[in-house]
Amino acid sequence: MADFNEYKGVWVFCEQRQGALMSTDFELVSEARKLADELGCEVTGLLLGDNVEGIAKELGGYGADKVMVCDSPLLKDYTTDAYAKVVCDMVNEYKPEVLLIGATNIGRDLGPRCAARLHTGLTADATHLDIDTAKYIDFLKESSTIDLSKQKFDMEDRNLKMTRPAFGGHLMATIICPRFRPQMSTVRPGVMKKAPFDQAKADACQIVKPAFALAAEDIKTEVLSVEKAAEKLVDLIGADVIVSVGRGISKDVNKGIELAEQLAAALGGGVVGASRAVTDAGWMTADHQVGQTGKTVHPKIYVALGISGAIQHTAGMQDSECIIAVNKNESAPIFGVADYGIVGDVEEILPLLTAALDSGEKLPAPPMVKMKRPTPPKPAPIGDRYVCSGCGYEYVPELGDEDGEIAPGTLFEQLPAEWVCPECAETKDQFVKA
């Protein structure tokens, strides 16, 4: 076991591509600042590349005390061998207590390789981080159905508590690494809020250029060229307006998506998102998915159309500035997190909203209810939950299965024999008790 007294500081691997920092870097540095303040230590950015010192100080504006810049022509383009060697050499020499990496394509490749070489654990695709136990308990109160009165917590515990989706996003698991250092996690892009940029802090950020050893012989692959694909993907994380569709458009999928696109355009050029049910059905591609297993978003306006509001979806959008929900089921959970709610059929409501926005005139609008948007009430547990072994879907008796016409309060044992998983159509015998 490592001597923990040797390890101090929160580090962030700061990814750059072609000399430009990624937005994920600023999110992670902002989050690292919070963690470091609780631990009483510094935030250090680790920046690798070729001639990238000029972009390093920007990280200070989001909370980095210093940035370690490892400059070499061999680091111009990402290769697993080169980056893993330099990162591990820096960690072994300077011994940070925490190392955070963005869960990008590069981060998902680099993180496991470094963790294996450093003989430590890695929590992949984390969506929440805590040091302080009291704050972690507050997080559990808001986002889980755990009976905390029956749980025992060590209030002096200073391990990093890394929470991530499990079982296909239907459960959340908190992982700690109490025996090894550094504590490592890849963090999902878009889930951490970026702090406001502070120019004074950027100017004060210390730039360090440590000595490191890297030779061409250390790299087993050679990048000949970088070719960018022309594929057009939707940018949910950077959008100010998102109009998302759910299973409620199933009556006429193409028309539902078209109406959502029209409303997004009328709202100033927004983008169209989707629930997991929509992407799993193949109605829209995975880059449109919002939720625990998709993107976590914080737009100014989020419109949920025909989305019931399962916790797997709301976890990815509940921090939006203004949430508008349209659903024909007046008791749908989505109304519990909405600022405004409209009870009605999506195909009837959307043309009215879009027409009013397009004309600029005060046309008769559908009845809209202003909602307080309190913390969504947690239904009292009434029975055991069961998880699908095929896809991880969790059957919650308190919620039932609206699409399968299973009323809330129906125990798993009371489900009809012909009932199947709404996500992957597995039969009842493929479920296990959670």
N, C-alpha and C positions, 0 to 999 in steps of 0.2 A: 504494500500500500504506500502511496506517495506521502511525503511529508507536506501536509497542507500549508504549513507556515511559509513554505517557499513560494507558494502561488499567490499572486495578487494582481488585481486589475481585470477589467472587462475589455476584451478585444473583439473587433469586428473585421472580418475579411471583407474588404471593399472592392467589389468587382468593377472593372472598367472594360469597355469594349471599344477598340479603335480610339483610345485616348479620351473617352467620355465616361464619367461616372454613371452608375445606374441609379434610378430612383429608389430601389431597394436599399442601397447604401445609406441614404439619408433616413429612411425609416428605422433601420437597425441601429444606427448611431444614436438616434433620438431615444429609442428604447433602452439602449445600453447606458445612456446617461442616467435614466431613472434607476436602473439596477445598480450602477456604480455609486450613486448617491446613497443608496441604502446600505451598500457594503463599505462605504467610506474609502473609495479608491478612484483611480483614473480610468478614463475611456481612451483606448488606443485603437486607431484605425490601421489596418495592415493593407498596404496598397502595392500591388505588383504590376509591372509593366515595363515599357520602354519609353523613357523620356516623359514620365507622368508626374514629376514633382510639381509642375505648374498647376495641377488640378487638386492637389492634396489639401490645401488650406480651406477649401469649400466645406470639407467635412467638419472642420472646427466650428463652422456656423451652426451646425446641428447638434453640437455637444461633445465632439472629440477634443480631448486635452492635447493629444499629440498624434501624429501620423508617422508610422514607420514606412518609408518608401524604399522598396527594393527595385532598383532600376537595372535593366539588362536587356540587350537586344534579344536574348534567348527567352525573355518573358513577354515579348511583344504580342504574340498570339498565345492563347491558352493551350497548354498541353498538360495532361494529368501528371506526367513524370516531373516536369520542371516545377509546376506550382506546388505539388504535394511536397517535394523536397524542400523548397524554400520555406513554405509555411511551417512544416514540422521542425526544421532547423531553428526558426525564429521562436517557436513555442518552447522547444527544449532549452533554448538559451535564456529566454526572458520569463518563462513560466507564468502565463496569465491564468487566473482562476476560472474565467469563462471565455469561451470562443464562440461567437455567433457567425453564421454564414447564411446568406440568402438562399432560399430553396428554388433557385433558378436552375436552368439546365446545367450550367457550370457548377453551381453550388451542390447540386445533387450528386454530381460526379466527384467533386473534390472532397466533400465532407466525410463520406465513409472511408475513403482512402487515408485521409489524415488521422481519423479516429483509430483505425486499425494500426497504423504505424506508431501512434502515441499511446497505444494500449489503454484507451479510455472508451467511455460510452458515447453514443450519439443518438439524440432524439431527432427524428426526421420530421420535417413539415410541421413544426410547432406553430400554434396559433395564439398562444398566451404564455407569458413568462412572469414569474414572481420570485422574489427573494423573501420579503416580509411575510410571515405566516398569517398575520392578521389580514393583510390585503388578499392573500390567497383564499382565506375563509370567506371574505366579502365576495370574491369572484364566484365561489361555489354557491353562495346564497342566490346570486343573480342568474346563474347559468346552469344549475343542476337541480335535480330532484332528490338529492341525497339528504337523508335525515341527519343533519349535523349534530343534533343533540346526542346521538349515539356514537359519534366519532371522537377519537382522542387525537389532539394535535400537540406537537412539541413547539411551543411558541418561541423557543430559542433556536430553532432549526434555521440555519443560514444556507442550506443547499438551494440551488436553482431549481425551481419547480416548473417543469416544461410540460405544457398541456397540448395535446394534439388529437385529431380525430382518429377513431379506431372503428373497426367493423364497417368499413365503407362510409364512415361519417355518421353512423347512427349512435355511436357512443363516443365519449371523450375520455381520454386516459391521461393522467398526470404522471410523469416519469421523473425520477431523481437519480443522480449519480453520486452516491455518498462515499464510494470507496476509491474513486480515481479522479485525477485532475489532468487537464482542464475539463470543466463541464461543457460539453459541446452540443449545439443544436443548429439544425438548418431551420430557418423561419420562413413561413409562407409569405410571398410578396403581397403587399396591400393590407395586411392585418394590423400592422403597427402604425400608429399615427405619427406623421412627420412633424417635428417641432418647427415653430417659426424660425426662419433664418436670422441669425444675429451676426452682423458684419464685424462687430467688435470682438466677438469670440473667434471668428474666423481669422482675424488679424493676429490674435494672441495665440493661435494654435501652433504648437511646436512641431517642426518638421525634422525628423531624424532619418539619416541614411546609414543604416547599419551595414557592417561588412557581412557578406555571405558568399558561400562557395557554390558555383553552378557552372558546369562545363557541358559542352555539346554531347560528351559521352554519357551524361546523365539522362539524356532524352532519347527515348527509343523510337519516337515518331517525329516526323517533320511535316509542318503545315506548309503546303505549297501555295495555297491561295484560299481566300475566304469568299465564298459566293453567297450572296443574299438571295433567298427565295422570294418570288413575287407574290406568294400567297398572302391574301389580305385577311388579317385576323381582327376581330373586334377588340377595342381597347376599353374594357370595362373599368379597370382601376383608375384610369385618368379621366373618365367621363363625369360631367357635371349633372347630366340627366340620363337616367336609365329607365326604360320601360320593359318590364319582364313579364313573360307569359308562363302560365302553368298548365296543368292538365285540363283546366276549364275551357281551353280552346279546342278540345278534342272533337267537338261536333263538326267543325270545319277548320282543320289545322292551317291550311294555306291562307284562308281568309283572316283567321285570328292573328297570324304573324303579320299579314299585310296591314291590318288595322293598327297593330302595335307600332309598326314602322311609320305609319302616317302620324300617329300621335307623337312619337319621338321627334319627328321632323317639325311638327307644329310647336313643340316645346323648345325649339331653338337648336335642333340638330343633335338630339340625343341618340343613344344607341339602344339596341334591343338585347335584353338578357333573357335568361330562361331558368326554370327550376330543373332539378336533376331528372324529374320524371320526363320532361320534354326532351332533354338530350339523350336519356337512356332509350327513349322511343325512336330516336333518330330524326325527330322533327327539326332539330337545330344542332349545330356542331358543338363540341365540348367547350370551345373558347367562349361561348355565350353563357356558360353555367355560373350561377351565383349560389353561394352556400359553402358549407364546411368542406365539401369535396370539390368545390369550384373556386370562384374568386370571392374574396372579401372586399366589399366596396363601401365607399363613404360619399356618395354623390350629394349634390344639393337637393335634387328631387329624385325620388324612387317611386315608380308606379308599379304596383303588383296586380296583374290581371289574371284572374282565375287561379290564383295560387292560394292553397289552403293555409299555409303558414306553419308548416312543421318546423321544429326547432333546428333541423339541419339546414333549412333555408334561411330562417330569420337570423341565425348566427352570422350569416354572411352579409346582412344588409341593415340590421337594426340600428346601426349608428349613423344612418343617412340623416341629413338635416330635416327633410320633409318626406314623409311616407304617405302615399295615397293608395288605398286598396279598393279593388272592385271585385266583388264575389257574390254569387247568388245565395250563398249560405250565410245567413246573418250571424251565426255562431262560429264562423271560421276563426281559427287562432290568429290569422293575419291581422284581424281588426284589433287585437290586443297590443300590437306594436305600431299601429298606424296613427298618423295625425288626422287624416281625413278618410272616411269610409263611405263607399257607395254600395248598397245592396241591390244587385241586379245582374242581368245577363251581359257578359262582356260585349257580345256582338251588337246589343242594343245601346249600351252606354257609350262605347268608344266613338261612334260617329257623332254623337251629340257633343262630346268633349272636343273632338278635333275640329268640328265645324265652328264652335264658339271661339277656339283659339285662332283658326285661320281667318275668320272674318274681322276679328278685332272688335266686334260689336257685342253688346250685352244680350246674348240670345238666351232663351229659356234653357236652364241647365238642369241636369238630373239632380234629384235630392241628395245632398251631400251632408254628412254628419261630422261636425268637428269633434275630435276625440282628444281626451286628455293625454293619452299615451303613457300610462303608468307602466311600471315593471310588470310584465306579463305574469298573471297569477299561475302558480304551479298547482296542477290538480293533485289532490291527495291520493297517494298510492292505494289502490284497492285490490291489487293482485300481482302475481309474478309477471315479469316481462320476459318475452321470448325473442331470440335473435335468429334470423335466417342464416343457415350455414352456407347458403349459396352466394348471398350478396351482402349480408350484414344488416339488412333491414330489421329494425326493432319494433315488435308489436307492443304498443302501450295500451293497456286496458282502459285507462282513463280517457283516451282519445278515440279508440275504436279505429275503424277504417272507412272513411267517408266514401271513397271510390268503390269499395266493396259492399257498401250499404250495411256496414257493421256499426251499430250504435255505440256511442261512448258509454263506458261502463261494462262492456262485454268482456268477460274473462276469456283468456286464450282457450281454456278447456271447453268453453261454451260456443266456440266458433263452429260453424257447420263443417262437415267432413269435406265438402267440395271447395272450401275456401283455400285460396293460394296466395302466396306472397305478392303484394301489389307491385313490387319492384322487378322481380325476376321470375314470378310464376312457379316457384318451388312449392311443393305440397306441405301440409302441416307437419308431417313426420320429419321434415328436414329442419325444423326449428329446435333450438336448444334453450334451456332456461338461462337467462342472463345472470 
